[in-house]
């Protein structure tokens, strides 16, 4: 609230004295067994959350990169052949049907991503 009310007066900079006083007040609340104040624990928690979010973004980017590299082997994304129908129509083995069904699922997943 202080910052919102005094934003123009303090040139959008939080005063150092207020932050020092805040830190002192937080330390009065006590520390844990490792000697960390609640503010230190909060900083650690925020760091861990940030690291988890970075990891999720990295995994997502890797997945998108993989998908974009794999989809380039499908010549026409608008007219994709259903391999399971072709295998069934030609009377091939059940293993071929299973393989065709799996291939159709993979291609569908690549197309949707």
MMTF fields as JSON, N, C-alpha, C and O atoms, coordinates in Angstrom:
{
  "mmtfVersion": "1.0.0",
  "mmtfProducer": "UNKNOWN",
  "numBonds": 451,
  "numAtoms": 452,
  "numGroups": 113,
  "numChains": 1,
  "numModels": 1,
  "chainsPerModel": [1],
  "groupsPerChain": [113],
  "chainIdList": ["A"],
  "bondAtomList": [4, 2, 8, 6, 12, 10, 16, 14, 20, 18, 24, 22, 28, 26, 32, 30, 36, 34, 40, 38, 44, 42, 48, 46, 52, 50, 56, 54, 60, 58, 64, 62, 68, 66, 72, 70, 76, 74, 80, 78, 84, 82, 88, 86, 92, 90, 96, 94, 100, 98, 104, 102, 108, 106, 112, 110, 116, 114, 120, 118, 124, 122, 128, 126, 132, 130, 136, 134, 140, 138, 144, 142, 148, 146, 152, 150, 156, 154, 160, 158, 164, 162, 168, 166, 172, 170, 176, 174, 180, 178, 184, 182, 188, 186, 192, 190, 196, 194, 200, 198, 204, 202, 208, 206, 212, 210, 216, 214, 220, 218, 224, 222, 228, 226, 232, 230, 236, 234, 240, 238, 244, 242, 248, 246, 252, 250, 256, 254, 260, 258, 264, 262, 268, 266, 272, 270, 276, 274, 280, 278, 284, 282, 288, 286, 292, 290, 296, 294, 300, 298, 304, 302, 308, 306, 312, 310, 316, 314, 320, 318, 324, 322, 328, 326, 332, 330, 336, 334, 340, 338, 344, 342, 348, 346, 352, 350, 356, 354, 360, 358, 364, 362, 368, 366, 372, 370, 376, 374, 380, 378, 384, 382, 388, 386, 392, 390, 396, 394, 400, 398, 404, 402, 408, 406, 412, 410, 416, 414, 420, 418, 424, 422, 428, 426, 432, 430, 436, 434, 440, 438, 444, 442, 448, 446],
  "bondOrderList": [1, 1, 1, 1, 1, 1, 1, 1, 1, 1, 1, 1, 1, 1, 1, 1, 1, 1, 1, 1, 1, 1, 1, 1, 1, 1, 1, 1, 1, 1, 1, 1, 1, 1, 1, 1, 1, 1, 1, 1, 1, 1, 1, 1, 1, 1, 1, 1, 1, 1, 1, 1, 1, 1, 1, 1, 1, 1, 1, 1, 1, 1, 1, 1, 1, 1, 1, 1, 1, 1, 1, 1, 1, 1, 1, 1, 1, 1, 1, 1, 1, 1, 1, 1, 1, 1, 1, 1, 1, 1, 1, 1, 1, 1, 1, 1, 1, 1, 1, 1, 1, 1, 1, 1, 1, 1, 1, 1, 1, 1, 1, 1],
  "groupList": [{"groupName": "UNK", "atomNameList": ["N", "CA", "C", "O"], "elementList": ["N", "C", "C", "O"], "formalChargeList": [0, 0, 0, 0], "bondAtomList": [1, 0, 2, 1, 3, 2], "bondOrderList": [1, 1, 2], "singleLetterCode": "X", "chemCompType": "L-PEPTIDE LINKING"}],
  "groupTypeList": [0, 0, 0, 0, 0, 0, 0, 0, 0, 0, 0, 0, 0, 0, 0, 0, 0, 0, 0, 0, 0, 0, 0, 0, 0, 0, 0, 0, 0, 0, 0, 0, 0, 0, 0, 0, 0, 0, 0, 0, 0, 0, 0, 0, 0, 0, 0, 0, 0, 0, 0, 0, 0, 0, 0, 0, 0, 0, 0, 0, 0, 0, 0, 0, 0, 0, 0, 0, 0, 0, 0, 0, 0, 0, 0, 0, 0, 0, 0, 0, 0, 0, 0, 0, 0, 0, 0, 0, 0, 0, 0, 0, 0, 0, 0, 0, 0, 0, 0, 0, 0, 0, 0, 0, 0, 0, 0, 0, 0, 0, 0, 0, 0],
  "groupIdList": [1, 2, 3, 4, 5, 6, 7, 8, 9, 10, 11, 12, 13, 14, 15, 16, 17, 18, 19, 20, 21, 22, 23, 24, 25, 26, 27, 28, 29, 30, 31, 32, 33, 34, 35, 36, 37, 38, 39, 40, 41, 42, 43, 44, 45, 46, 47, 48, 49, 50, 51, 52, 53, 54, 55, 56, 57, 58, 59, 60, 61, 62, 63, 64, 65, 66, 67, 68, 69, 70, 71, 72, 73, 74, 75, 76, 77, 78, 79, 80, 81, 82, 83, 84, 85, 86, 87, 88, 89, 90, 91, 92, 93, 94, 95, 96, 97, 98, 99, 100, 101, 102, 103, 104, 105, 106, 107, 108, 109, 110, 111, 112, 113],
  "secStructList": [7, 2, 2, 2, 2, 2, 6, 6, 6, 6, 6, 6, 7, 7, 7, 2, 2, 2, 2, 2, 2, 2, 2, 2, 2, 2, 2, 2, 6, 7, 5, 7, 6, 6, 1, 7, 5, 2, 2, 2, 2, 2, 2, 2, 2, 2, 2, 2, 2, 2, 2, 2, 2, 2, 2, 2, 2, 2, 2, 2, 2, 2, 2, 2, 2, 2, 2, 2, 2, 2, 2, 6, 6, 7, 1, 7, 1, 1, 1, 7, 7, 7, 2, 2, 2, 2, 2, 2, 2, 2, 6, 7, 7, 2, 2, 2, 2, 2, 2, 2, 2, 2, 2, 2, 2, 2, 2, 2, 2, 2, 2, 2, 7],
  "xCoordList": [0.822, 0.0, 0.875, 0.588, 1.94, 2.856, 3.381, 3.411, 3.799, 4.403, 3.394, 3.732, 2.174, 1.154, 0.855, 0.672, 0.809, 0.485, 1.632, 1.393, 2.858, 4.027, 4.838, 5.968, 4.278, 5.014, 5.667, 6.837, 4.927, 5.461, 6.543, 7.554, 6.338, 7.297, 8.642, 9.697, 8.583, 9.828, 10.401, 11.349, 9.823, 10.322, 10.325, 11.264, 9.264, 9.069, 10.198, 10.464, 10.86, 11.918, 11.526, 11.182, 11.58, 11.237, 12.387, 13.535, 12.121, 13.19, 13.973, 13.398, 15.269, 16.158, 15.884, 15.92, 15.612, 15.369, 14.143, 14.147, 13.1, 11.893, 12.175, 11.657, 12.987, 13.302, 14.164, 13.988, 15.093, 15.894, 15.016, 15.176, 14.096, 13.194, 12.318, 12.068, 11.856, 11.059, 11.861, 11.343, 13.117, 13.971, 14.164, 14.12, 14.377, 14.538, 13.27, 13.343, 12.122, 10.852, 10.645, 10.15, 11.013, 10.885, 11.799, 11.399, 13.015, 13.953, 13.466, 13.825, 12.65, 12.09, 11.122, 10.884, 10.569, 9.644, 10.358, 9.726, 11.672, 12.453, 13.082, 12.894, 13.836, 14.518, 14.253, 13.846, 14.484, 14.316, 15.603, 16.544, 15.64, 16.799, 18.071, 19.177, 17.923, 19.083, 19.558, 20.546, 18.855, 19.228, 18.671, 19.152, 17.666, 17.054, 15.804, 14.979, 15.669, 14.465, 13.324, 13.529, 12.12, 10.982, 11.182, 10.748, 11.821, 12.087, 13.071, 12.9, 14.089, 15.037, 14.338, 14.584, 13.47, 12.73, 11.826, 11.699, 11.198, 10.346, 11.162, 10.719, 12.343, 13.218, 13.58, 13.576, 13.893, 14.228, 13.032, 13.189, 11.843, 10.644, 10.398, 10.093, 10.529, 10.339, 11.376, 11.06, 12.601, 13.654, 13.305, 13.466, 12.822, 12.463, 11.294, 11.283, 10.308, 9.175, 9.658, 9.239, 10.531, 11.083, 11.868, 11.772, 12.651, 13.405, 12.474, 12.725, 11.392, 10.43, 9.756, 9.568, 9.398, 8.774, 9.748, 9.351, 11.01, 12.022, 12.187, 12.335, 12.163, 12.288, 11.101, 11.271, 9.896, 8.699, 8.785, 8.456, 9.224, 9.369, 10.406, 10.229, 11.486, 12.539, 12.016, 12.287, 11.268, 10.709, 9.713, 9.693, 8.891, 7.916, 8.632, 8.237, 9.666, 10.416, 11.043, 11.052, 11.569, 12.151, 11.111, 11.383, 9.921, 8.84, 8.404, 8.177, 8.289, 7.908, 8.988, 8.686, 10.247, 11.354, 11.32, 11.489, 11.095, 11.017, 9.865, 10.026, 8.706, 7.527, 7.766, 7.417, 8.359, 8.589, 9.588, 9.495, 10.544, 11.495, 10.865, 11.177, 9.975, 9.368, 8.296, 8.144, 7.559, 6.44, 6.906, 6.126, 8.157, 8.635, 8.712, 8.864, 8.608, 8.654, 7.278, 7.16, 6.244, 4.898, 4.676, 4.648, 4.52, 4.502, 3.294, 3.445, 2.104, 0.904, 0.084, -0.562, 0.11, -0.606, -2.112, -2.857, -2.573, -4.003, -4.664, -5.872, -3.874, -4.43, -3.63, -2.81, -3.875, -3.124, -3.884, -5.081, -3.162, -3.737, -3.885, -3.007, -5.009, -5.214, -4.622, -5.177, -3.504, -2.801, -3.548, -3.476, -4.26, -5.001, -6.056, -6.241, -6.746, -7.747, -7.099, -7.637, -5.949, -5.258, -4.821, -4.952, -4.301, -3.831, -5.006, -4.913, -6.109, -7.298, -7.868, -8.23, -7.945, -8.485, -7.663, -8.214, -6.336, -5.471, -5.329, -4.674, -5.931, -5.935, -4.574, -4.228, -3.809, -2.493, -2.624, -3.723, -1.522, -1.524, -1.991, -2.048, -2.323, -2.777, -1.646, -1.891, -0.397, 0.739, 0.867, 1.212, 0.587, 0.618, -0.495, -0.303, -1.664, -2.771, -2.42, -2.713, -1.791, -1.381, -0.349, -0.418, 0.609, 1.632, 1.012, 1.391, 0.067, -0.589, -1.41, -1.433, -2.082, -2.862, -1.943, -2.267, -0.799, 0.175, 0.712, 0.865, 0.996, 1.487, 0.443, 0.778, -0.823, -1.891, -1.984, -2.199, -1.823, -1.862, -0.703, -0.887, 0.478, 1.659, 1.488, 1.767, 1.035, 0.844, -0.234, -0.095, -1.297, -2.353, -1.83, -2.157, -1.024, -0.433, 0.476, 0.425, 1.309, 2.187, 1.381, 1.745, 0.302, -0.522, -1.192, -1.322, -1.622, -2.314, -1.364, -1.789, -0.097, 0.868, 1.516, 2.363],
  "yCoordList": [-1.178, 0.0, 1.253, 2.219, 1.229, 2.372, 2.7, 3.858, 1.647, 1.851, 2.463, 3.366, 1.971, 2.501, 3.967, 4.765, 4.312, 5.691, 6.657, 7.81, 6.206, 7.093, 6.852, 7.325, 6.135, 5.742, 6.925, 6.854, 7.997, 9.165, 9.868, 10.304, 9.976, 10.672, 9.954, 10.586, 8.624, 7.852, 7.398, 6.614, 7.894, 7.601, 6.097, 5.57, 5.422, 3.973, 3.122, 2.033, 3.597, 2.824, 2.635, 3.591, 1.389, 1.114, 1.58, 1.226, 2.358, 2.907, 1.817, 0.884, 1.955, 0.992, 0.889, -0.208, 2.002, 2.008, 1.168, 0.448, 1.257, 0.459, -1.021, -1.845, -1.366, -2.787, -3.321, -4.466, -2.515, -2.939, -3.161, -4.146, -2.246, -2.368, -3.616, -4.322, -3.886, -5.079, -6.34, -7.262, -6.385, -7.542, -7.739, -8.869, -6.658, -6.761, -7.316, -8.156, -6.841, -7.319, -8.801, -9.547, -9.22, -10.641, -11.488, -12.564, -11.025, -11.792, -11.922, -12.877, -10.973, -11.058, -12.228, -12.718, -12.672, -13.808, -15.106, -16.077, -15.124, -16.313, -16.936, -16.488, -17.988, -18.715, -20.202, -20.65, -20.957, -22.404, -23.053, -22.357, -24.376, -25.1, -24.873, -25.058, -24.478, -24.206, -22.763, -22.376, -21.969, -20.569, -19.66, -18.54, -20.123, -19.33, -18.629, -19.238, -17.358, -16.624, -17.022, -17.737, -16.544, -16.833, -16.218, -16.786, -15.092, -14.46, -15.304, -15.455, -15.848, -16.723, -17.98, -18.427, -18.538, -19.728, -19.415, -20.218, -18.231, -17.814, -17.631, -18.015, -17.051, -16.883, -18.235, -18.407, -19.201, -20.548, -21.178, -21.809, -20.999, -21.553, -20.932, -21.643, -19.621, -18.94, -19.424, -19.605, -19.63, -20.136, -21.521, -21.798, -22.399, -23.754, -23.739, -24.498, -22.879, -22.773, -22.283, -22.803, -21.291, -20.781, -21.841, -21.943, -22.635, -23.712, -24.76, -25.262, -25.091, -26.068, -25.54, -26.277, -24.265, -23.679, -23.655, -23.898, -23.366, -23.396, -24.787, -24.952, -25.799, -27.184, -27.569, -28.206, -27.172, -27.482, -26.831, -27.457, -25.586, -24.899, -25.582, -25.691, -26.038, -26.704, -28.018, -28.326, -28.798, -30.061, -29.79, -30.505, -28.765, -28.406, -28.014, -28.445, -27.21, -26.801, -28.004, -28.094, -28.927, -30.134, -30.968, -31.509, -31.075, -31.823, -31.191, -31.883, -29.873, -29.175, -29.311, -29.446, -29.273, -29.439, -30.84, -31.005, -31.857, -33.231, -33.376, -33.965, -32.838, -32.949, -32.276, -32.827, -31.086, -30.385, -31.133, -31.093, -31.815, -32.602, -33.879, -34.307, -34.495, -35.756, -35.538, -36.367, -34.448, -34.22, -33.92, -34.041, -33.534, -33.203, -34.424, -34.276, -35.63, -36.845, -37.238, -38.209, -36.497, -36.754, -35.761, -34.552, -36.26, -35.368, -34.422, -33.268, -34.894, -34.068, -34.169, -35.186, -33.126, -33.145, -33.017, -33.322, -32.58, -32.411, -33.701, -33.879, -34.592, -35.822, -37.019, -37.592, -37.384, -38.474, -39.787, -39.884, -40.769, -42.091, -42.847, -42.784, -43.566, -44.424, -45.802, -46.553, -46.122, -47.368, -48.593, -49.663, -48.438, -49.58, -50.072, -51.278, -49.137, -49.526, -50.272, -51.267, -49.787, -50.435, -51.849, -52.768, -52.018, -53.334, -54.295, -55.458, -53.809, -54.65, -55.032, -56.186, -54.052, -54.297, -55.34, -56.173, -55.292, -56.226, -57.566, -58.469, -57.714, -58.994, -59.395, -60.576, -58.442, -58.753, -59.293, -59.338, -59.695, -60.346, -59.396, -58.181, -59.975, -59.17, -58.293, -57.199, -58.774, -57.952, -56.715, -55.632, -56.892, -55.753, -54.765, -53.552, -55.294, -54.431, -53.621, -52.428, -54.28, -53.593, -52.516, -51.406, -52.856, -51.88, -50.693, -49.546, -50.962, -49.89, -49.004, -47.782, -49.634, -48.866, -47.954, -46.789, -48.482, -47.67, -46.53, -45.406, -46.817, -45.78, -44.681, -43.497, -45.076, -44.079, -43.193, -41.986, -43.783, -43.002, -42.009, -40.855, -42.458, -41.588, -40.426, -39.278, -40.719, -39.668, -38.687, -37.479, -39.198, -38.324, -37.414, -36.228, -37.962, -37.156, -36.085, -34.933, -36.453, -35.464, -34.378, -33.203, -34.77, -33.807, -32.835, -31.651, -33.322, -32.464, -31.534, -30.497, -31.885, -31.04, -30.1, -29.298],
  "zCoordList": [0.0, 0.0, 0.0, -0.707, 0.796, 0.844, -0.54, -0.954, -1.254, -2.571, -3.547, -4.312, -3.516, -4.43, -4.141, -5.06, -2.859, -2.488, -2.769, -3.125, -2.616, -2.725, -4.004, -4.118, -4.943, -6.145, -6.857, -7.234, -7.04, -7.739, -6.915, -7.465, -5.623, -4.751, -4.678, -4.634, -4.666, -4.507, -5.848, -5.891, -6.94, -8.287, -8.577, -9.173, -8.149, -8.372, -7.802, -8.311, -6.763, -6.092, -4.64, -3.945, -4.19, -2.795, -1.909, -2.177, -0.867, -0.024, 0.705, 1.266, 0.684, 1.324, 2.817, 3.375, 3.468, 4.908, 5.259, 6.258, 4.444, 4.707, 4.533, 5.287, 3.55, 3.346, 4.48, 4.894, 4.992, 6.142, 7.366, 8.087, 7.591, 8.735, 8.58, 9.556, 7.364, 7.105, 7.422, 8.052, 6.991, 7.269, 8.767, 9.253, 9.497, 10.954, 11.611, 12.508, 11.158, 11.713, 11.404, 12.249, 10.228, 9.864, 10.74, 11.184, 10.993, 11.82, 13.251, 13.939, 13.715, 15.061, 15.194, 16.298, 14.08, 14.104, 14.445, 14.861, 14.271, 14.59, 13.365, 12.234, 13.633, 12.566, 12.737, 13.809, 11.681, 11.783, 12.292, 12.671, 12.301, 12.84, 12.019, 12.529, 10.764, 9.903, 10.024, 9.4, 10.825, 10.989, 9.91, 9.736, 9.182, 8.122, 8.635, 9.315, 8.311, 8.699, 7.758, 6.777, 8.079, 7.218, 5.832, 4.83, 5.778, 4.485, 3.665, 2.455, 4.318, 3.621, 3.108, 1.987, 3.936, 3.525, 2.334, 1.409, 2.37, 1.267, -0.01, -1.093, 0.113, -1.065, -1.659, -2.878, -0.788, -1.264, -1.984, -3.029, -1.418, -2.036, -3.41, -4.368, -3.507, -4.792, -5.81, -6.986, -5.355, -6.238, -6.76, -7.948, -5.865, -6.286, -7.26, -8.228, -7.011, -7.931, -9.299, -10.333, -9.299, -10.558, -11.312, -12.535, -10.575, -11.22, -11.822, -12.917, -11.102, -11.622, -12.884, -13.852, -12.865, -14.06, -15.238, -16.377, -14.967, -16.025, -16.599, -17.81, -15.726, -16.177, -17.063, -18.103, -16.637, -17.425, -18.798, -19.805, -18.845, -20.132, -21.016, -22.229, -20.398, -21.159, -21.745, -22.906, -20.95, -21.438, -22.56, -23.562, -22.394, -23.427, -24.722, -25.805, -24.612, -25.805, -26.49, -27.718, -25.693, -26.264, -26.989, -28.061, -26.413, -27.054, -28.358, -29.35, -28.353, -29.586, -30.655, -31.841, -30.226, -31.174, -31.79, -32.998, -30.928, -31.417, -32.405, -33.473, -32.046, -32.902, -34.247, -35.292, -34.222, -35.489, -36.362, -37.588, -35.737, -36.539, -37.073, -38.184, -36.285, -36.708, -37.769, -38.666, -37.684, -38.602, -40.026, -40.971, -40.182, -41.536, -42.454, -43.667, -41.884, -42.7, -43.232, -43.979, -42.856, -43.382, -44.513, -44.283, -45.725, -46.884, -46.955, -47.355, -46.572, -46.717, -45.435, -45.184, -44.638, -43.361, -43.53, -42.599, -44.677, -44.917, -45.395, -45.24, -45.971, -46.54, -46.013, -46.731, -44.772, -44.15, -44.342, -44.069, -44.811, -45.071, -43.755, -42.894, -43.602, -42.429, -42.746, -43.549, -42.115, -42.424, -41.914, -42.517, -40.815, -40.266, -41.257, -41.423, -41.915, -42.917, -44.081, -44.567, -44.519, -45.645, -45.291, -46.099, -44.077, -43.653, -43.513, -43.908, -42.95, -42.786, -44.149, -44.377, -45.054, -46.395, -47.144, -47.864, -46.972, -47.695, -46.984, -47.504, -45.8, -45.093, -44.547, -44.555, -44.08, -43.527, -42.102, -41.551, -41.521, -40.2, -39.09, -39.279, -37.934, -36.787, -36.261, -35.752, -36.385, -35.97, -36.855, -36.383, -38.137, -39.057, -38.719, -38.797, -38.343, -37.944, -36.7, -36.623, -35.729, -34.497, -34.805, -34.277, -35.668, -36.042, -36.771, -36.53, -37.655, -38.403, -37.466, -37.614, -36.501, -35.525, -34.714, -34.483, -34.282, -33.542, -34.4, -33.921, -35.657, -36.564, -36.749, -36.767, -36.887, -37.019, -35.776, -35.89, -34.594, -33.348, -33.289, -32.902, -33.669, -33.645, -34.613, -34.267, -35.809, -36.807, -36.351, -36.543, -35.754, -35.237, -34.138, -34.099, -33.254, -32.176, -32.749, -32.319, -33.718, -34.348, -35.043, -35.003, -35.672, -36.398, -35.444, -35.755, -34.279, -33.298, -32.559, -32.048, -32.494, -31.785, -32.753, -32.361]
}
